[in-house]
Amino acid sequence: MTTKAERTAAFIIETVAPIFNRHGYIGTSMSDLTEATGLTKGALYGNFENKESLALAAFEFNCTQLLEAIDQKLTSPGNALDKLFKLTDFYRHYDEFTTKMGGCPVLNVGMDACHNNSLLAAAARETIRTIEGKIAVVLENGVNNNELKLPVTPLQFAKQMYTMIQGAIAMATISGDRKYLINTIAYLEVLIKKEIKK
C-alpha cells in the first residue's frame, strides 16, 4: 500500500512530465509546475530535492512508458520479423503515442539537455542505448534462428535502424509533417524485407 507522500510524488511526476518534455528543463519554470499541480513551491520541494531531480523523475516516468510499449512489441509472440514489424508499426503511430507526453522524450529531452543539463543528457543517452540493445537482441535471435541475414553486427544494425526512426521523428516534429515518419517507416520495412530477411 502506498503512502500519502508516495501518492503525492507520483501525482507530481505524472502531472509535470509532459510540461518538462514539451518546454525543456530551462524553459520550464517553477510557476509552470505549481500552476499545473496546484501545489506550492514548498510542497514540490518537500517531495523532490530540486528542479533537476524532478525533471529527471519526469523523464524517467515518460521513458518507462515508452520502454514498456517497446517491450510489448519486441517480446510478443512470433519470429524476429514479426517483432521488427510490430516495432515499425508502433513507430508509424508514434506521434499519437507521445501526444500526451508532449512529444518524444528521447528527442525532446536529449536535444534540450545536450547543452544545459549533463544529468538529463546522460539519462537520454542511456535510454537510447537501452532501446538499441532491445532491437539488437531481436536481430541476434533472428540470425541465430536462421530467419535473418545481417550485413553488420546486430547492434550496429539496431543503431542504424534506430537512427532512421529518430531522424524521421525529428523531421516530422520540426516540420509538422508526419509523412516524414510514415514514409521512413515504409522504407525501413522494405529494407528489412529485401536486405535482411532470409
DRENPA-3360 file (N, C-alpha, C; in nm, 2 decimals, always signed):
BEGIN
1 = MTTKAERT = +0.08/-0.12/+0.00/+0.00/+0.00/+0.00/+0.09/+0.12/+0.00 ~ +0.05/+0.22/-0.09/+0.14/+0.34/-0.10/+0.10/+0.44/+0.01 ~ +0.20/+0.52/+0.05/+0.17/+0.62/+0.15/+0.12/+0.75/+0.08 ~ +0.07/+0.84/+0.16/+0.02/+0.97/+0.10/+0.14/+1.04/+0.03 ~ +0.26/+1.04/+0.09/+0.37/+1.10/+0.03/+0.41/+1.04/-0.11 ~ +0.40/+0.91/-0.11/+0.43/+0.84/-0.24/+0.32/+0.87/-0.35 ~ +0.20/+0.88/-0.30/+0.09/+0.92/-0.40/+0.11/+1.06/-0.45 ~ +0.15/+1.15/-0.36/+0.17/+1.29/-0.39/+0.29/+1.30/-0.49;
9 = AAFIIETV = +0.39/+1.23/-0.46/+0.51/+1.23/-0.55/+0.47/+1.18/-0.69 ~ +0.40/+1.07/-0.70/+0.35/+1.01/-0.82/+0.26/+1.11/-0.90 ~ +0.17/+1.18/-0.83/+0.09/+1.28/-0.89/+0.17/+1.39/-0.95 ~ +0.27/+1.44/-0.88/+0.35/+1.55/-0.92/+0.43/+1.51/-1.05 ~ +0.49/+1.39/-1.05/+0.57/+1.34/-1.16/+0.48/+1.33/-1.29 ~ +0.36/+1.26/-1.27/+0.27/+1.24/-1.38/+0.22/+1.37/-1.44 ~ +0.20/+1.47/-1.35/+0.15/+1.60/-1.40/+0.25/+1.68/-1.47 ~ +0.37/+1.68/-1.42/+0.48/+1.77/-1.47/+0.56/+1.71/-1.59;
17 = APIFNRHG = +0.55/+1.57/-1.60/+0.62/+1.51/-1.71/+0.60/+1.57/-1.85 ~ +0.48/+1.59/-1.89/+0.46/+1.64/-2.03/+0.51/+1.79/-2.04 ~ +0.51/+1.86/-1.92/+0.55/+2.00/-1.92/+0.70/+2.01/-1.95 ~ +0.77/+1.93/-1.87/+0.92/+1.93/-1.89/+0.95/+1.88/-2.03 ~ +0.88/+1.78/-2.08/+0.91/+1.72/-2.21/+0.88/+1.82/-2.32 ~ +0.78/+1.90/-2.30/+0.74/+2.00/-2.41/+0.83/+2.12/-2.40 ~ +0.85/+2.17/-2.28/+0.92/+2.30/-2.27/+1.07/+2.30/-2.24 ~ +1.12/+2.18/-2.20/+1.26/+2.16/-2.17/+1.29/+2.20/-2.03;
25 = YIGTSMSD = +1.41/+2.17/-1.98/+1.45/+2.19/-1.84/+1.45/+2.34/-1.82 ~ +1.52/+2.41/-1.90/+1.54/+2.56/-1.88/+1.40/+2.63/-1.91 ~ +1.33/+2.59/-2.01/+1.20/+2.65/-2.04/+1.09/+2.63/-1.95 ~ +1.11/+2.54/-1.85/+1.00/+2.51/-1.76/+1.03/+2.58/-1.63 ~ +0.94/+2.67/-1.59/+0.96/+2.75/-1.47/+0.89/+2.68/-1.35 ~ +0.92/+2.72/-1.23/+0.86/+2.67/-1.11/+0.71/+2.71/-1.11 ~ +0.68/+2.83/-1.16/+0.54/+2.87/-1.17/+0.46/+2.78/-1.26 ~ +0.52/+2.73/-1.37/+0.46/+2.63/-1.46/+0.42/+2.51/-1.38;
33 = LTEATGLT = +0.51/+2.47/-1.29/+0.49/+2.34/-1.22/+0.39/+2.36/-1.11 ~ +0.39/+2.47/-1.04/+0.30/+2.50/-0.93/+0.16/+2.52/-0.99 ~ +0.15/+2.58/-1.10/+0.02/+2.60/-1.16/-0.04/+2.47/-1.21 ~ +0.04/+2.39/-1.27/-0.01/+2.26/-1.32/-0.06/+2.16/-1.21 ~ +0.02/+2.16/-1.10/-0.01/+2.07/-0.99/-0.10/+2.12/-0.89 ~ -0.11/+2.26/-0.88/-0.20/+2.32/-0.78/-0.13/+2.32/-0.64 ~ +0.00/+2.28/-0.64/+0.08/+2.28/-0.52/+0.17/+2.40/-0.51 ~ +0.22/+2.43/-0.39/+0.31/+2.54/-0.37/+0.45/+2.49/-0.40;
41 = KGALYGNF = +0.54/+2.59/-0.42/+0.68/+2.56/-0.45/+0.74/+2.47/-0.33 ~ +0.70/+2.51/-0.21/+0.75/+2.44/-0.09/+0.70/+2.29/-0.09 ~ +0.58/+2.27/-0.14/+0.52/+2.13/-0.14/+0.60/+2.05/-0.25 ~ +0.63/+2.11/-0.36/+0.71/+2.04/-0.46/+0.85/+2.01/-0.41 ~ +0.91/+2.10/-0.35/+1.05/+2.08/-0.29/+1.04/+1.99/-0.17 ~ +0.93/+1.97/-0.11/+0.91/+1.88/+0.00/+0.92/+1.74/-0.05 ~ +0.89/+1.72/-0.18/+0.88/+1.58/-0.24/+1.01/+1.56/-0.32 ~ +1.07/+1.66/-0.37/+1.19/+1.65/-0.46/+1.29/+1.75/-0.42;
49 = ENKESLAL = +1.42/+1.70/-0.42/+1.53/+1.78/-0.37/+1.54/+1.91/-0.44 ~ +1.52/+1.91/-0.57/+1.53/+2.03/-0.65/+1.47/+2.01/-0.79 ~ +1.47/+2.12/-0.87/+1.41/+2.11/-1.00/+1.47/+2.00/-1.09 ~ +1.60/+1.98/-1.08/+1.67/+1.88/-1.16/+1.62/+1.74/-1.12 ~ +1.61/+1.71/-1.00/+1.56/+1.58/-0.96/+1.42/+1.55/-1.00 ~ +1.34/+1.66/-1.00/+1.20/+1.65/-1.05/+1.20/+1.62/-1.20 ~ +1.28/+1.70/-1.27/+1.29/+1.68/-1.42/+1.34/+1.54/-1.46 ~ +1.44/+1.49/-1.38/+1.49/+1.36/-1.41/+1.38/+1.25/-1.38;
57 = AAFEFNCT = +1.30/+1.27/-1.27/+1.19/+1.18/-1.24/+1.09/+1.18/-1.35 ~ +1.06/+1.30/-1.40/+0.96/+1.32/-1.51/+1.01/+1.25/-1.64 ~ +1.14/+1.26/-1.67/+1.19/+1.20/-1.79/+1.18/+1.04/-1.77 ~ +1.22/+1.00/-1.65/+1.21/+0.85/-1.63/+1.07/+0.80/-1.64 ~ +0.98/+0.88/-1.59/+0.83/+0.84/-1.60/+0.79/+0.82/-1.75 ~ +0.83/+0.92/-1.83/+0.79/+0.91/-1.97/+0.86/+0.79/-2.04 ~ +0.99/+0.77/-2.01/+1.07/+0.67/-2.07/+1.02/+0.53/-2.02 ~ +0.98/+0.52/-1.90/+0.92/+0.39/-1.86/+0.80/+0.35/-1.94;
65 = QLLEAIDQ = +0.72/+0.45/-1.97/+0.60/+0.42/-2.06/+0.65/+0.38/-2.20 ~ +0.75/+0.45/-2.25/+0.80/+0.42/-2.38/+0.86/+0.28/-2.39 ~ +0.95/+0.25/-2.29/+1.02/+0.12/-2.29/+0.92/+0.00/-2.27 ~ +0.82/+0.03/-2.19/+0.72/-0.08/-2.17/+0.64/-0.11/-2.31 ~ +0.61/+0.00/-2.38/+0.55/-0.02/-2.51/+0.64/-0.09/-2.61 ~ +0.77/-0.06/-2.61/+0.86/-0.12/-2.70/+0.88/-0.27/-2.66 ~ +0.89/-0.29/-2.53/+0.90/-0.43/-2.48/+0.78/-0.52/-2.52 ~ +0.66/-0.46/-2.52/+0.54/-0.53/-2.56/+0.55/-0.57/-2.70;
73 = KLTSPGNA = +0.61/-0.49/-2.79/+0.62/-0.53/-2.93/+0.73/-0.63/-2.95 ~ +0.84/-0.61/-2.88/+0.96/-0.69/-2.91/+0.96/-0.83/-2.83 ~ +0.87/-0.84/-2.74/+0.86/-0.97/-2.67/+0.73/-1.04/-2.70 ~ +0.66/-0.99/-2.80/+0.53/-1.05/-2.84/+0.56/-1.18/-2.91 ~ +0.46/-1.27/-2.92/+0.48/-1.40/-2.99/+0.51/-1.37/-3.14 ~ +0.59/-1.47/-3.19/+0.62/-1.46/-3.33/+0.77/-1.46/-3.35 ~ +0.81/-1.46/-3.48/+0.96/-1.47/-3.51/+1.02/-1.33/-3.51 ~ +1.14/-1.32/-3.54/+1.21/-1.19/-3.54/+1.15/-1.09/-3.63;
81 = LDKLFKLT = +1.11/-1.13/-3.75/+1.05/-1.04/-3.85/+0.92/-0.99/-3.79 ~ +0.84/-1.07/-3.74/+0.71/-1.03/-3.68/+0.73/-0.92/-3.57 ~ +0.83/-0.94/-3.49/+0.86/-0.85/-3.38/+0.91/-0.71/-3.44 ~ +1.00/-0.72/-3.54/+1.05/-0.60/-3.61/+0.94/-0.52/-3.67 ~ +0.84/-0.59/-3.73/+0.73/-0.52/-3.80/+0.63/-0.47/-3.69 ~ +0.62/-0.53/-3.58/+0.54/-0.47/-3.47/+0.60/-0.35/-3.42 ~ +0.73/-0.35/-3.42/+0.80/-0.23/-3.37/+0.79/-0.11/-3.47 ~ +0.81/-0.14/-3.60/+0.79/-0.04/-3.70/+0.65/+0.01/-3.71;
89 = DFYRHYDE = +0.55/-0.07/-3.69/+0.41/-0.03/-3.68/+0.39/+0.06/-3.56 ~ +0.45/+0.03/-3.45/+0.44/+0.12/-3.33/+0.49/+0.26/-3.36 ~ +0.61/+0.26/-3.43/+0.67/+0.39/-3.46/+0.59/+0.46/-3.58 ~ +0.52/+0.39/-3.66/+0.43/+0.45/-3.76/+0.33/+0.54/-3.69 ~ +0.29/+0.50/-3.57/+0.19/+0.58/-3.50/+0.25/+0.64/-3.37 ~ +0.38/+0.66/-3.37/+0.45/+0.71/-3.26/+0.40/+0.85/-3.21 ~ +0.37/+0.93/-3.31/+0.33/+1.07/-3.27/+0.20/+1.06/-3.19 ~ +0.11/+0.97/-3.22/-0.01/+0.95/-3.14/+0.02/+0.90/-3.00;
97 = FTTKMGGC = +0.12/+0.81/-2.99/+0.15/+0.75/-2.86/+0.21/+0.86/-2.77 ~ +0.29/+0.95/-2.83/+0.37/+1.05/-2.75/+0.29/+1.18/-2.73 ~ +0.17/+1.20/-2.79/+0.10/+1.32/-2.77/+0.08/+1.36/-2.63 ~ +0.03/+1.27/-2.55/+0.01/+1.30/-2.40/+0.13/+1.33/-2.33 ~ +0.25/+1.28/-2.38/+0.38/+1.31/-2.31/+0.43/+1.45/-2.35 ~ +0.38/+1.51/-2.45/+0.43/+1.63/-2.50/+0.54/+1.61/-2.61 ~ +0.53/+1.49/-2.67/+0.63/+1.46/-2.78/+0.72/+1.35/-2.74 ~ +0.82/+1.32/-2.82/+0.91/+1.21/-2.80/+1.01/+1.25/-2.68;
105 = PVLNVGMD = +1.01/+1.18/-2.57/+1.10/+1.22/-2.46/+1.25/+1.20/-2.50 ~ +1.28/+1.10/-2.58/+1.42/+1.08/-2.62/+1.47/+1.20/-2.70 ~ +1.39/+1.24/-2.80/+1.43/+1.36/-2.89/+1.43/+1.49/-2.81 ~ +1.31/+1.51/-2.74/+1.30/+1.64/-2.67/+1.40/+1.66/-2.56 ~ +1.41/+1.57/-2.47/+1.50/+1.59/-2.36/+1.64/+1.57/-2.40 ~ +1.67/+1.48/-2.49/+1.80/+1.46/-2.54/+1.86/+1.58/-2.60 ~ +1.79/+1.65/-2.69/+1.83/+1.77/-2.76/+1.84/+1.89/-2.66 ~ +1.74/+1.90/-2.58/+1.73/+2.01/-2.48/+1.84/+2.00/-2.38;
113 = ACHNNSLL = +1.87/+1.88/-2.33/+1.96/+1.87/-2.22/+2.11/+1.86/-2.27 ~ +2.13/+1.84/-2.40/+2.26/+1.82/-2.45/+2.36/+1.93/-2.41 ~ +2.31/+2.05/-2.41/+2.39/+2.17/-2.38/+2.37/+2.23/-2.25 ~ +2.27/+2.18/-2.17/+2.24/+2.25/-2.04/+2.22/+2.17/-1.92 ~ +2.22/+2.04/-1.94/+2.20/+1.95/-1.82/+2.26/+1.82/-1.84 ~ +2.38/+1.80/-1.79/+2.45/+1.67/-1.81/+2.38/+1.55/-1.76 ~ +2.31/+1.56/-1.65/+2.24/+1.45/-1.59/+2.12/+1.40/-1.68 ~ +2.04/+1.50/-1.73/+1.94/+1.46/-1.82/+1.99/+1.41/-1.95;
121 = AAAARETI = +2.10/+1.47/-2.00/+2.16/+1.42/-2.12/+2.21/+1.28/-2.11 ~ +2.27/+1.25/-2.00/+2.32/+1.11/-1.97/+2.20/+1.01/-1.97 ~ +2.09/+1.06/-1.90/+1.97/+0.97/-1.90/+1.91/+0.94/-2.03 ~ +1.91/+1.04/-2.12/+1.86/+1.03/-2.26/+1.95/+0.93/-2.33 ~ +2.08/+0.95/-2.32/+2.18/+0.86/-2.39/+2.16/+0.71/-2.34 ~ +2.14/+0.69/-2.21/+2.11/+0.56/-2.16/+1.99/+0.50/-2.22 ~ +1.88/+0.58/-2.23/+1.76/+0.53/-2.29/+1.78/+0.49/-2.43 ~ +1.86/+0.57/-2.51/+1.89/+0.53/-2.65/+1.96/+0.40/-2.65;
129 = RTIEGKIA = +2.06/+0.38/-2.57/+2.14/+0.25/-2.56/+2.04/+0.14/-2.53 ~ +1.95/+0.16/-2.44/+1.86/+0.05/-2.39/+1.77/+0.01/-2.51 ~ +1.72/+0.11/-2.58/+1.63/+0.07/-2.70/+1.71/+0.00/-2.81 ~ +1.83/+0.05/-2.84/+1.91/-0.01/-2.94/+1.94/-0.15/-2.90 ~ +1.97/-0.17/-2.77/+2.00/-0.31/-2.72/+1.88/-0.40/-2.73 ~ +1.76/-0.35/-2.71/+1.64/-0.44/-2.72/+1.62/-0.48/-2.87 ~ +1.65/-0.39/-2.96/+1.63/-0.42/-3.10/+1.74/-0.52/-3.14 ~ +1.86/-0.50/-3.09/+1.98/-0.59/-3.12/+1.95/-0.73/-3.08;
137 = VVLENGVN = +1.89/-0.75/-2.97/+1.85/-0.88/-2.92/+1.76/-0.96/-3.01 ~ +1.66/-0.89/-3.06/+1.57/-0.94/-3.16/+1.64/-0.98/-3.29 ~ +1.73/-0.89/-3.33/+1.81/-0.92/-3.45/+1.90/-1.04/-3.44 ~ +1.97/-1.04/-3.32/+2.06/-1.15/-3.29/+1.98/-1.29/-3.29 ~ +1.87/-1.29/-3.22/+1.78/-1.41/-3.22/+1.74/-1.45/-3.36 ~ +1.71/-1.35/-3.44/+1.67/-1.38/-3.58/+1.78/-1.44/-3.66 ~ +1.90/-1.39/-3.64/+2.02/-1.45/-3.71/+2.04/-1.59/-3.66 ~ +2.04/-1.61/-3.52/+2.06/-1.74/-3.46/+1.96/-1.85/-3.50;
145 = NNELKLPV = +1.84/-1.80/-3.53/+1.73/-1.89/-3.57/+1.72/-1.90/-3.72 ~ +1.82/-1.85/-3.79/+1.82/-1.86/-3.94/+1.71/-1.79/-4.01 ~ +1.65/-1.68/-3.95/+1.54/-1.60/-4.01/+1.60/-1.48/-4.08 ~ +1.71/-1.43/-4.03/+1.76/-1.30/-4.08/+1.91/-1.32/-4.12 ~ +1.95/-1.24/-4.22/+2.09/-1.23/-4.25/+2.13/-1.08/-4.24 ~ +2.23/-1.05/-4.16/+2.27/-0.91/-4.14/+2.41/-0.88/-4.20 ~ +2.42/-0.76/-4.27/+2.55/-0.73/-4.33/+2.65/-0.68/-4.22 ~ +2.60/-0.65/-4.10/+2.68/-0.59/-4.00/+2.64/-0.66/-3.87;
153 = TPLQFAKQ = +2.70/-0.63/-3.75/+2.66/-0.69/-3.63/+2.52/-0.65/-3.59 ~ +2.45/-0.73/-3.51/+2.31/-0.69/-3.47/+2.30/-0.55/-3.40 ~ +2.40/-0.52/-3.32/+2.39/-0.39/-3.25/+2.42/-0.28/-3.35 ~ +2.51/-0.30/-3.45/+2.53/-0.19/-3.55/+2.40/-0.17/-3.63 ~ +2.34/-0.28/-3.67/+2.22/-0.27/-3.75/+2.11/-0.20/-3.67 ~ +2.10/-0.24/-3.54/+2.00/-0.18/-3.45/+2.02/-0.03/-3.44 ~ +2.15/+0.01/-3.43/+2.18/+0.16/-3.42/+2.14/+0.23/-3.54 ~ +2.16/+0.17/-3.66/+2.13/+0.23/-3.79/+1.97/+0.24/-3.80;
161 = MYTMIQGA = +1.91/+0.14/-3.76/+1.76/+0.13/-3.77/+1.70/+0.24/-3.68 ~ +1.75/+0.25/-3.55/+1.70/+0.35/-3.46/+1.74/+0.49/-3.50 ~ +1.85/+0.51/-3.57/+1.89/+0.64/-3.62/+1.79/+0.68/-3.72 ~ +1.75/+0.59/-3.81/+1.65/+0.63/-3.92/+1.52/+0.67/-3.85 ~ +1.48/+0.59/-3.75/+1.35/+0.62/-3.68/+1.35/+0.75/-3.61 ~ +1.46/+0.77/-3.54/+1.47/+0.90/-3.46/+1.48/+1.02/-3.56 ~ +1.55/+1.00/-3.67/+1.56/+1.11/-3.77/+1.43/+1.14/-3.82 ~ +1.35/+1.04/-3.85/+1.21/+1.06/-3.90/+1.13/+1.13/-3.80;
169 = IAMATISG = +1.14/+1.09/-3.67/+1.06/+1.16/-3.57/+1.10/+1.31/-3.56 ~ +1.23/+1.33/-3.56/+1.28/+1.47/-3.56/+1.23/+1.55/-3.67 ~ +1.23/+1.50/-3.80/+1.19/+1.58/-3.91/+1.03/+1.60/-3.91 ~ +0.96/+1.50/-3.86/+0.81/+1.51/-3.85/+0.78/+1.61/-3.75 ~ +0.85/+1.61/-3.64/+0.83/+1.71/-3.53/+0.86/+1.85/-3.57 ~ +0.98/+1.87/-3.63/+1.02/+2.00/-3.67/+0.93/+2.06/-3.78 ~ +0.90/+1.98/-3.88/+0.82/+2.03/-3.99/+0.67/+2.03/-3.97 ~ +0.63/+1.95/-3.87/+0.48/+1.94/-3.85/+0.42/+1.85/-3.96;
177 = DRKYLINT = +0.50/+1.77/-4.03/+0.45/+1.69/-4.14/+0.48/+1.54/-4.10 ~ +0.38/+1.46/-4.07/+0.40/+1.32/-4.02/+0.44/+1.23/-4.14 ~ +0.43/+1.28/-4.26/+0.48/+1.20/-4.38/+0.62/+1.16/-4.37 ~ +0.70/+1.24/-4.30/+0.84/+1.21/-4.28/+0.85/+1.07/-4.20 ~ +0.77/+1.06/-4.10/+0.76/+0.94/-4.02/+0.70/+0.82/-4.10 ~ +0.59/+0.85/-4.16/+0.52/+0.74/-4.24/+0.61/+0.68/-4.35 ~ +0.67/+0.77/-4.43/+0.75/+0.73/-4.54/+0.88/+0.66/-4.50 ~ +0.94/+0.71/-4.39/+1.06/+0.65/-4.34/+1.04/+0.51/-4.29;
185 = IAYLEVLI = +0.93/+0.49/-4.22/+0.89/+0.36/-4.17/+0.86/+0.26/-4.28 ~ +0.79/+0.31/-4.38/+0.76/+0.23/-4.50/+0.89/+0.19/-4.57 ~ +0.98/+0.28/-4.58/+1.11/+0.25/-4.65/+1.19/+0.15/-4.56 ~ +1.19/+0.17/-4.43/+1.26/+0.08/-4.34/+1.20/-0.07/-4.35 ~ +1.07/-0.08/-4.36/+1.01/-0.21/-4.38/+1.05/-0.28/-4.51 ~ +1.06/-0.20/-4.61/+1.11/-0.25/-4.74/+1.25/-0.30/-4.73 ~ +1.33/-0.22/-4.66/+1.47/-0.25/-4.64/+1.49/-0.38/-4.56 ~ +1.41/-0.40/-4.46/+1.41/-0.52/-4.38/+1.37/-0.64/-4.46;
193 = KKEIKK = +1.27/-0.63/-4.54/+1.22/-0.74/-4.63/+1.33/-0.78/-4.74 ~ +1.39/-0.68/-4.80/+1.48/-0.70/-4.91/+1.62/-0.73/-4.86 ~ +1.66/-0.67/-4.76/+1.81/-0.68/-4.72/+1.84/-0.78/-4.61 ~ +1.75/-0.80/-4.52/+1.79/-0.89/-4.40/+1.70/-1.01/-4.39 ~ +1.58/-1.02/-4.45/+1.50/-1.14/-4.44/+1.57/-1.25/-4.52 ~ +1.57/-1.37/-4.47/+1.63/-1.48/-4.54/+1.53/-1.55/-4.63;
% end
